[in-house]
Amino acid sequence: MEQLIKAAQHLVAARPAEEQGKSWVAMLLGYPSLWSSEVTVFFERDYLNRFIAPPHNDASICQQLGITLPANFIECAYLVQWQDEDDDGQLQHYSEQRFVIYEASFALDAV
């Protein structure tokens, strides 16, 4: 998790000045399995909004893991639930806490 944050910080620092307000760095995290997590650069405001728009809850992956989030990032969380049939045809229920950690400038750029 800390390495994902470092990678995101490096991408923010490497962004050319002319790209400020045109691209945003975010970390998309699934928990408890971080396997599908990623650091990504968004070039479309509406596309990033799709990830941060779901109803949020008070969960904090940084707090759970004892990690201090850099001041230039914001964290939001939401619960995803779904069902699927297993190999025997039994309906299984799944849920995953998902987190999006994104640049605070994204919120400021919207003003």
N, CA, C and O atoms as a GROMACS GRO file, in nm:
protein
  444
    1MET      N    1   0.083  -0.119   0.000
    1MET     CA    2   0.000   0.000   0.000
    1MET      C    3   0.088   0.126   0.000
    1MET      O    4   0.063   0.220  -0.075
    2GLU      N    5   0.189   0.127   0.084
    2GLU     CA    6   0.280   0.242   0.088
    2GLU      C    7   0.350   0.262  -0.045
    2GLU      O    8   0.376   0.375  -0.085
    3GLN      N    9   0.381   0.152  -0.114
    3GLN     CA   10   0.447   0.164  -0.244
    3GLN      C   11   0.352   0.222  -0.349
    3GLN      O   12   0.396   0.294  -0.439
    4LEU      N   13   0.224   0.191  -0.338
    4LEU     CA   14   0.126   0.250  -0.429
    4LEU      C   15   0.119   0.402  -0.408
    4LEU      O   16   0.111   0.479  -0.504
    5ILE      N   17   0.122   0.443  -0.282
    5ILE     CA   18   0.120   0.586  -0.251
    5ILE      C   19   0.245   0.654  -0.306
    5ILE      O   20   0.236   0.763  -0.363
    6LYS      N   21   0.361   0.591  -0.289
    6LYS     CA   22   0.485   0.648  -0.342
    6LYS      C   23   0.480   0.660  -0.494
    6LYS      O   24   0.522   0.761  -0.550
    7ALA      N   25   0.427   0.557  -0.559
    7ALA     CA   26   0.416   0.561  -0.705
    7ALA      C   27   0.324   0.676  -0.748
    7ALA      O   28   0.354   0.746  -0.845
    8ALA      N   29   0.214   0.694  -0.678
    8ALA     CA   30   0.122   0.802  -0.710
    8ALA      C   31   0.189   0.938  -0.691
    8ALA      O   32   0.173   1.028  -0.774
    9GLN      N   33   0.263   0.953  -0.582
    9GLN     CA   34   0.333   1.079  -0.557
    9GLN      C   35   0.435   1.108  -0.668
    9GLN      O   36   0.450   1.223  -0.709
   10HIS      N   37   0.504   1.004  -0.715
   10HIS     CA   38   0.603   1.024  -0.822
   10HIS      C   39   0.534   1.068  -0.951
   10HIS      O   40   0.586   1.154  -1.023
   11LEU      N   41   0.418   1.010  -0.981
   11LEU     CA   42   0.345   1.051  -1.101
   11LEU      C   43   0.299   1.197  -1.091
   11LEU      O   44   0.306   1.271  -1.189
   12VAL      N   45   0.252   1.236  -0.974
   12VAL     CA   46   0.209   1.375  -0.955
   12VAL      C   47   0.329   1.469  -0.974
   12VAL      O   48   0.317   1.572  -1.041
   13ALA      N   49   0.442   1.433  -0.916
   13ALA     CA   50   0.562   1.518  -0.925
   13ALA      C   51   0.615   1.525  -1.068
   13ALA      O   52   0.674   1.626  -1.108
   14ALA      N   53   0.596   1.419  -1.146
   14ALA     CA   54   0.649   1.414  -1.282
   14ALA      C   55   0.557   1.479  -1.385
   14ALA      O   56   0.596   1.496  -1.501
   15ARG      N   57   0.437   1.516  -1.345
   15ARG     CA   58   0.342   1.574  -1.441
   15ARG      C   59   0.393   1.709  -1.490
   15ARG      O   60   0.430   1.794  -1.410
   16PRO      N   61   0.395   1.728  -1.622
   16PRO     CA   62   0.436   1.858  -1.676
   16PRO      C   63   0.338   1.968  -1.632
   16PRO      O   64   0.219   1.943  -1.616
   17ALA      N   65   0.388   2.088  -1.614
   17ALA     CA   66   0.306   2.201  -1.567
   17ALA      C   67   0.186   2.225  -1.658
   17ALA      O   68   0.079   2.261  -1.610
   18GLU      N   69   0.204   2.206  -1.788
   18GLU     CA   70   0.093   2.231  -1.881
   18GLU      C   71  -0.019   2.128  -1.869
   18GLU      O   72  -0.127   2.147  -1.925
   19GLU      N   73   0.006   2.019  -1.798
   19GLU     CA   74  -0.098   1.917  -1.777
   19GLU      C   75  -0.177   1.940  -1.648
   19GLU      O   76  -0.275   1.870  -1.623
   20GLN      N   77  -0.135   2.036  -1.568
   20GLN     CA   78  -0.207   2.065  -1.443
   20GLN      C   79  -0.352   2.100  -1.476
   20GLN      O   80  -0.379   2.184  -1.561
   21GLY      N   81  -0.445   2.033  -1.406
   21GLY     CA   82  -0.587   2.056  -1.431
   21GLY      C   83  -0.643   1.979  -1.549
   21GLY      O   84  -0.762   1.988  -1.579
   22LYS      N   85  -0.557   1.901  -1.617
   22LYS     CA   86  -0.600   1.820  -1.732
   22LYS      C   87  -0.586   1.670  -1.704
   22LYS      O   88  -0.642   1.589  -1.778
   23SER      N   89  -0.514   1.635  -1.599
   23SER     CA   90  -0.496   1.494  -1.564
   23SER      C   91  -0.484   1.482  -1.412
   23SER      O   92  -0.439   1.575  -1.345
   24TRP      N   93  -0.526   1.367  -1.360
   24TRP     CA   94  -0.526   1.346  -1.215
   24TRP      C   95  -0.483   1.204  -1.186
   24TRP      O   96  -0.519   1.110  -1.256
   25VAL      N   97  -0.404   1.189  -1.079
   25VAL     CA   98  -0.355   1.059  -1.036
   25VAL      C   99  -0.448   1.006  -0.927
   25VAL      O  100  -0.491   1.081  -0.838
   26ALA      N  101  -0.478   0.877  -0.934
   26ALA     CA  102  -0.563   0.814  -0.833
   26ALA      C  103  -0.517   0.671  -0.810
   26ALA      O  104  -0.458   0.608  -0.898
   27MET      N  105  -0.545   0.623  -0.691
   27MET     CA  106  -0.522   0.482  -0.657
   27MET      C  107  -0.659   0.418  -0.640
   27MET      O  108  -0.742   0.467  -0.564
   28LEU      N  109  -0.682   0.309  -0.710
   28LEU     CA  110  -0.806   0.234  -0.699
   28LEU      C  111  -0.773   0.106  -0.622
   28LEU      O  112  -0.695   0.023  -0.668
   29LEU      N  113  -0.833   0.092  -0.504
   29LEU     CA  114  -0.795  -0.016  -0.413
   29LEU      C  115  -0.914  -0.102  -0.376
   29LEU      O  116  -1.021  -0.051  -0.344
   30GLY      N  117  -0.894  -0.234  -0.379
   30GLY     CA  118  -0.991  -0.328  -0.327
   30GLY      C  119  -0.937  -0.386  -0.198
   30GLY      O  120  -0.817  -0.411  -0.187
   31TYR      N  121  -1.024  -0.408  -0.099
   31TYR     CA  122  -0.977  -0.458   0.029
   31TYR      C  123  -1.078  -0.558   0.082
   31TYR      O  124  -1.197  -0.529   0.079
   32PRO      N  125  -1.039  -0.673   0.131
   32PRO     CA  126  -0.907  -0.703   0.186
   32PRO      C  127  -0.803  -0.748   0.083
   32PRO      O  128  -0.684  -0.748   0.113
   33SER      N  129  -0.847  -0.786  -0.036
   33SER     CA  130  -0.749  -0.827  -0.136
   33SER      C  131  -0.704  -0.706  -0.216
   33SER      O  132  -0.783  -0.647  -0.290
   34LEU      N  133  -0.580  -0.670  -0.202
   34LEU     CA  134  -0.525  -0.556  -0.277
   34LEU      C  135  -0.476  -0.598  -0.416
   34LEU      O  136  -0.418  -0.517  -0.488
   35TRP      N  137  -0.498  -0.724  -0.452
   35TRP     CA  138  -0.444  -0.780  -0.575
   35TRP      C  139  -0.486  -0.701  -0.698
   35TRP      O  140  -0.405  -0.683  -0.790
   36SER      N  141  -0.609  -0.653  -0.702
   36SER     CA  142  -0.658  -0.583  -0.820
   36SER      C  143  -0.637  -0.431  -0.811
   36SER      O  144  -0.688  -0.357  -0.895
   37SER      N  145  -0.564  -0.386  -0.712
   37SER     CA  146  -0.542  -0.242  -0.693
   37SER      C  147  -0.448  -0.187  -0.800
   37SER      O  148  -0.367  -0.260  -0.858
   38GLU      N  149  -0.461  -0.057  -0.823
   38GLU     CA  150  -0.377   0.006  -0.926
   38GLU      C  151  -0.359   0.154  -0.899
   38GLU      O  152  -0.439   0.217  -0.830
   39VAL      N  153  -0.254   0.208  -0.956
   39VAL     CA  154  -0.232   0.352  -0.962
   39VAL      C  155  -0.258   0.388  -1.107
   39VAL      O  156  -0.205   0.324  -1.198
   40THR      N  157  -0.339   0.489  -1.128
   40THR     CA  158  -0.374   0.524  -1.265
   40THR      C  159  -0.378   0.676  -1.283
   40THR      O  160  -0.392   0.751  -1.187
   41VAL      N  161  -0.364   0.718  -1.407
   41VAL     CA  162  -0.376   0.859  -1.442
   41VAL      C  163  -0.504   0.874  -1.522
   41VAL      O  164  -0.524   0.807  -1.623
   42PHE      N  165  -0.589   0.963  -1.476
   42PHE     CA  166  -0.714   0.991  -1.546
   42PHE      C  167  -0.697   1.118  -1.628
   42PHE      O  168  -0.642   1.218  -1.581
   43PHE      N  169  -0.744   1.113  -1.752
   43PHE     CA  170  -0.738   1.229  -1.839
   43PHE      C  171  -0.877   1.288  -1.864
   43PHE      O  172  -0.891   1.391  -1.930
   44GLU      N  173  -0.980   1.221  -1.812
   44GLU     CA  174  -1.117   1.271  -1.826
   44GLU      C  175  -1.180   1.283  -1.689
   44GLU      O  176  -1.188   1.186  -1.614
   45ARG      N  177  -1.224   1.403  -1.656
   45ARG     CA  178  -1.287   1.432  -1.527
   45ARG      C  179  -1.408   1.341  -1.502
   45ARG      O  180  -1.424   1.288  -1.393
   46ASP      N  181  -1.493   1.324  -1.603
   46ASP     CA  182  -1.614   1.243  -1.587
   46ASP      C  183  -1.581   1.096  -1.554
   46ASP      O  184  -1.651   1.032  -1.477
   47TYR      N  185  -1.474   1.046  -1.614
   47TYR     CA  186  -1.437   0.907  -1.589
   47TYR      C  187  -1.391   0.890  -1.444
   47TYR      O  188  -1.431   0.793  -1.378
   48LEU      N  189  -1.309   0.979  -1.393
   48LEU     CA  190  -1.268   0.970  -1.252
   48LEU      C  191  -1.388   0.987  -1.161
   48LEU      O  192  -1.398   0.919  -1.058
   49ASN      N  193  -1.480   1.076  -1.196
   49ASN     CA  194  -1.600   1.095  -1.114
   49ASN      C  195  -1.680   0.967  -1.097
   49ASN      O  196  -1.745   0.949  -0.994
   50ARG      N  197  -1.677   0.878  -1.195
   50ARG     CA  198  -1.749   0.751  -1.183
   50ARG      C  199  -1.696   0.666  -1.068
   50ARG      O  200  -1.769   0.587  -1.008
   51PHE      N  201  -1.568   0.683  -1.037
   51PHE     CA  202  -1.507   0.604  -0.929
   51PHE      C  203  -1.529   0.667  -0.792
   51PHE      O  204  -1.531   0.596  -0.692
   52ILE      N  205  -1.546   0.796  -0.786
   52ILE     CA  206  -1.562   0.862  -0.656
   52ILE      C  207  -1.705   0.904  -0.627
   52ILE      O  208  -1.733   0.960  -0.521
   53ALA      N  209  -1.798   0.877  -0.721
   53ALA     CA  210  -1.936   0.919  -0.704
   53ALA      C  211  -2.024   0.824  -0.622
   53ALA      O  212  -2.124   0.870  -0.567
   54PRO      N  213  -1.993   0.694  -0.609
   54PRO     CA  214  -2.083   0.606  -0.535
   54PRO      C  215  -2.103   0.655  -0.391
   54PRO      O  216  -2.019   0.728  -0.338
   55PRO      N  217  -2.215   0.614  -0.328
   55PRO     CA  218  -2.234   0.654  -0.188
   55PRO      C  219  -2.116   0.609  -0.103
   55PRO      O  220  -2.075   0.493  -0.106
   56HIS      N  221  -2.061   0.701  -0.030
   56HIS     CA  222  -1.943   0.673   0.051
   56HIS      C  223  -1.980   0.626   0.190
   56HIS      O  224  -2.092   0.648   0.238
   57ASN      N  225  -1.886   0.560   0.254
   57ASN     CA  226  -1.899   0.526   0.396
   57ASN      C  227  -1.776   0.580   0.468
   57ASN      O  228  -1.689   0.641   0.407
   58ASP      N  229  -1.771   0.558   0.598
   58ASP     CA  230  -1.663   0.617   0.680
   58ASP      C  231  -1.537   0.532   0.689
   58ASP      O  232  -1.446   0.565   0.765
   59ALA      N  233  -1.530   0.424   0.613
   59ALA     CA  234  -1.412   0.338   0.620
   59ALA      C  235  -1.288   0.412   0.570
   59ALA      O  236  -1.297   0.497   0.483
   60SER      N  237  -1.173   0.378   0.627
   60SER     CA  238  -1.046   0.436   0.585
   60SER      C  239  -0.940   0.327   0.584
   60SER      O  240  -0.903   0.273   0.688
   61ILE      N  241  -0.891   0.295   0.464
   61ILE     CA  242  -0.786   0.194   0.454
   61ILE      C  243  -0.657   0.244   0.516
   61ILE      O  244  -0.581   0.167   0.575
   62CYS      N  245  -0.631   0.373   0.504
   62CYS     CA  246  -0.508   0.428   0.562
   62CYS      C  247  -0.513   0.416   0.714
   62CYS      O  248  -0.413   0.380   0.777
   63GLN      N  249  -0.626   0.446   0.772
   63GLN     CA  250  -0.641   0.433   0.917
   63GLN      C  251  -0.629   0.287   0.960
   63GLN      O  252  -0.564   0.256   1.060
   64GLN      N  253  -0.694   0.197   0.884
   64GLN     CA  254  -0.687   0.054   0.917
   64GLN      C  255  -0.545   0.001   0.915
   64GLN      O  256  -0.508  -0.082   0.997
   65LEU      N  257  -0.466   0.050   0.821
   65LEU     CA  258  -0.329   0.000   0.805
   65LEU      C  259  -0.225   0.088   0.873
   65LEU      O  260  -0.105   0.058   0.867
   66GLY      N  261  -0.267   0.196   0.938
   66GLY     CA  262  -0.174   0.283   1.007
   66GLY      C  263  -0.084   0.361   0.914
   66GLY      O  264   0.032   0.387   0.946
   67ILE      N  265  -0.136   0.399   0.800
   67ILE     CA  266  -0.058   0.472   0.700
   67ILE      C  267  -0.104   0.617   0.696
   67ILE      O  268  -0.224   0.644   0.696
   68THR      N  269  -0.009   0.708   0.695
   68THR     CA  270  -0.041   0.850   0.685
   68THR      C  271  -0.053   0.887   0.538
   68THR      O  272   0.040   0.868   0.460
   69LEU      N  273  -0.168   0.939   0.501
   69LEU     CA  274  -0.192   0.979   0.363
   69LEU      C  275  -0.132   1.118   0.340
   69LEU      O  276  -0.152   1.208   0.421
   70PRO      N  277  -0.058   1.135   0.230
   70PRO     CA  278  -0.004   1.268   0.201
   70PRO      C  279  -0.117   1.372   0.193
   70PRO      O  280  -0.228   1.339   0.153
   71ALA      N  281  -0.087   1.494   0.230
   71ALA     CA  282  -0.188   1.600   0.236
   71ALA      C  283  -0.250   1.631   0.101
   71ALA      O  284  -0.361   1.684   0.095
   72ASN      N  285  -0.182   1.600  -0.007
   72ASN     CA  286  -0.236   1.634  -0.140
   72ASN      C  287  -0.324   1.523  -0.197
   72ASN      O  288  -0.353   1.523  -0.317
   73PHE      N  289  -0.368   1.427  -0.112
   73PHE     CA  290  -0.458   1.321  -0.156
   73PHE      C  291  -0.580   1.313  -0.065
   73PHE      O  292  -0.573   1.345   0.054
   74ILE      N  293  -0.692   1.271  -0.122
   74ILE     CA  294  -0.818   1.252  -0.051
   74ILE      C  295  -0.858   1.106  -0.064
   74ILE      O  296  -0.836   1.043  -0.168
   75GLU      N  297  -0.916   1.052   0.041
   75GLU     CA  298  -0.959   0.912   0.041
   75GLU      C  299  -1.110   0.904   0.053
   75GLU      O  300  -1.171   0.976   0.132
   76CYS      N  301  -1.171   0.817  -0.026
   76CYS     CA  302  -1.313   0.787  -0.009
   76CYS      C  303  -1.330   0.636  -0.020
   76CYS      O  304  -1.247   0.566  -0.078
   77ALA      N  305  -1.439   0.586   0.037
   77ALA     CA  306  -1.462   0.442   0.043
   77ALA      C  307  -1.608   0.411   0.014
   77ALA      O  308  -1.697   0.491   0.042
   78TYR      N  309  -1.630   0.293  -0.043
   78TYR     CA  310  -1.766   0.245  -0.065
   78TYR      C  311  -1.764   0.093  -0.068
   78TYR      O  312  -1.662   0.031  -0.097
   79LEU      N  313  -1.879   0.033  -0.036
   79LEU     CA  314  -1.893  -0.111  -0.031
   79LEU      C  315  -1.959  -0.160  -0.159
   79LEU      O  316  -2.062  -0.107  -0.201
   80VAL      N  317  -1.900  -0.261  -0.221
   80VAL     CA  318  -1.956  -0.322  -0.341
   80VAL      C  319  -2.002  -0.462  -0.302
   80VAL      O  320  -1.928  -0.539  -0.242
   81GLN      N  321  -2.126  -0.495  -0.338
   81GLN     CA  322  -2.181  -0.627  -0.309
   81GLN      C  323  -2.234  -0.688  -0.439
   81GLN      O  324  -2.290  -0.617  -0.523
   82TRP      N  325  -2.216  -0.819  -0.454
   82TRP     CA  326  -2.268  -0.888  -0.570
   82TRP      C  327  -2.292  -1.034  -0.535
   82TRP      O  328  -2.247  -1.082  -0.432
   83GLN      N  329  -2.362  -1.101  -0.624
   83GLN     CA  330  -2.388  -1.244  -0.605
   83GLN      C  331  -2.354  -1.318  -0.733
   83GLN      O  332  -2.360  -1.263  -0.843
   84ASP      N  333  -2.319  -1.444  -0.715
   84ASP     CA  334  -2.282  -1.527  -0.829
   84ASP      C  335  -2.305  -1.672  -0.790
   84ASP      O  336  -2.301  -1.706  -0.671
   85GLU      N  337  -2.329  -1.755  -0.888
   85GLU     CA  338  -2.345  -1.898  -0.860
   85GLU      C  339  -2.209  -1.965  -0.857
   85GLU      O  340  -2.121  -1.934  -0.938
   86ASP      N  341  -2.192  -2.057  -0.761
   86ASP     CA  342  -2.068  -2.134  -0.757
   86ASP      C  343  -2.081  -2.252  -0.852
   86ASP      O  344  -2.180  -2.263  -0.925
   87ASP      N  345  -1.982  -2.341  -0.854
   87ASP     CA  346  -1.981  -2.456  -0.946
   87ASP      C  347  -2.099  -2.550  -0.925
   87ASP      O  348  -2.138  -2.622  -1.017
   88ASP      N  349  -2.156  -2.550  -0.803
   88ASP     CA  350  -2.270  -2.637  -0.774
   88ASP      C  351  -2.404  -2.569  -0.796
   88ASP      O  352  -2.508  -2.626  -0.764
   89GLY      N  353  -2.403  -2.447  -0.849
   89GLY     CA  354  -2.526  -2.375  -0.873
   89GLY      C  355  -2.580  -2.303  -0.752
   89GLY      O  356  -2.690  -2.247  -0.757
   90GLN      N  357  -2.506  -2.303  -0.642
   90GLN     CA  358  -2.549  -2.234  -0.521
   90GLN      C  359  -2.517  -2.085  -0.534
   90GLN      O  360  -2.409  -2.047  -0.578
   91LEU      N  361  -2.611  -2.004  -0.495
   91LEU     CA  362  -2.592  -1.860  -0.501
   91LEU      C  363  -2.501  -1.815  -0.387
   91LEU      O  364  -2.531  -1.840  -0.270
   92GLN      N  365  -2.391  -1.749  -0.421
   92GLN     CA  366  -2.295  -1.700  -0.323
   92GLN      C  367  -2.302  -1.548  -0.320
   92GLN      O  368  -2.318  -1.483  -0.423
   93HIS      N  369  -2.289  -1.492  -0.200
   93HIS     CA  370  -2.290  -1.347  -0.182
   93HIS      C  371  -2.149  -1.300  -0.151
   93HIS      O  372  -2.080  -1.359  -0.068
   94TYR      N  373  -2.108  -1.195  -0.216
   94TYR     CA  374  -1.974  -1.141  -0.198
   94TYR      C  375  -1.983  -0.992  -0.169
   94TYR      O  376  -2.078  -0.925  -0.208
   95SER      N  377  -1.883  -0.942  -0.099
   95SER     CA  378  -1.872  -0.798  -0.079
   95SER      C  379  -1.725  -0.761  -0.069
   95SER      O  380  -1.642  -0.841  -0.025
   96GLU      N  381  -1.696  -0.641  -0.109
   96GLU     CA  382  -1.559  -0.591  -0.104
   96GLU      C  383  -1.563  -0.442  -0.074
   96GLU      O  384  -1.638  -0.367  -0.137
   97GLN      N  385  -1.482  -0.401   0.020
   97GLN     CA  386  -1.467  -0.259   0.049
   97GLN      C  387  -1.372  -0.204  -0.056
   97GLN      O  388  -1.263  -0.257  -0.074
   98ARG      N  389  -1.413  -0.098  -0.123
   98ARG     CA  390  -1.326  -0.037  -0.224
   98ARG      C  391  -1.293   0.106  -0.182
   98ARG      O  392  -1.374   0.176  -0.121
   99PHE      N  393  -1.173   0.145  -0.215
   99PHE     CA  394  -1.123   0.277  -0.178
   99PHE      C  395  -1.069   0.346  -0.302
   99PHE      O  396  -1.011   0.282  -0.390
  100VAL      N  397  -1.087   0.475  -0.308
  100VAL     CA  398  -1.026   0.557  -0.412
  100VAL      C  399  -0.950   0.667  -0.339
  100VAL      O  400  -1.007   0.743  -0.261
  101ILE      N  401  -0.823   0.673  -0.366
  101ILE     CA  402  -0.739   0.779  -0.311
  101ILE      C  403  -0.696   0.861  -0.432
  101ILE      O  404  -0.629   0.811  -0.522
  102TYR      N  405  -0.735   0.988  -0.431
  102TYR     CA  406  -0.712   1.071  -0.549
  102TYR      C  407  -0.660   1.208  -0.509
  102TYR      O  408  -0.667   1.249  -0.393
  103GLU      N  409  -0.606   1.277  -0.608
  103GLU     CA  410  -0.546   1.408  -0.584
  103GLU      C  411  -0.649   1.509  -0.533
  103GLU      O  412  -0.759   1.520  -0.588
  104ALA      N  413  -0.613   1.580  -0.430
  104ALA     CA  414  -0.700   1.684  -0.376
  104ALA      C  415  -0.724   1.792  -0.481
  104ALA      O  416  -0.828   1.859  -0.479
  105SER      N  417  -0.630   1.811  -0.572
  105SER     CA  418  -0.646   1.913  -0.676
  105SER      C  419  -0.764   1.881  -0.766
  105SER      O  420  -0.820   1.972  -0.828
  106PHE      N  421  -0.805   1.754  -0.775
  106PHE     CA  422  -0.920   1.718  -0.857
  106PHE      C  423  -1.045   1.790  -0.807
  106PHE      O  424  -1.123   1.842  -0.886
  107ALA      N  425  -1.064   1.792  -0.675
  107ALA     CA  426  -1.178   1.862  -0.616
  107ALA      C  427  -1.166   2.013  -0.636
  107ALA      O  428  -1.266   2.081  -0.660
  108LEU      N  429  -1.046   2.064  -0.627
  108LEU     CA  430  -1.024   2.208  -0.642
  108LEU      C  431  -1.042   2.253  -0.788
  108LEU      O  432  -1.090   2.363  -0.815
  109ASP      N  433  -1.002   2.166  -0.882
  109ASP     CA  434  -1.014   2.200  -1.024
  109ASP      C  435  -1.160   2.212  -1.067
  109ASP      O  436  -1.190   2.276  -1.168
  110ALA      N  437  -1.250   2.152  -0.992
  110ALA     CA  438  -1.392   2.154  -1.028
  110ALA      C  439  -1.457   2.288  -0.996
  110ALA      O  440  -1.564   2.320  -1.048
  111VAL      N  441  -1.393   2.367  -0.910
  111VAL     CA  442  -1.452   2.493  -0.866
  111VAL      C  443  -1.444   2.599  -0.973
  111VAL      O  444  -1.490   2.712  -0.952
   0.00000   0.00000   0.00000
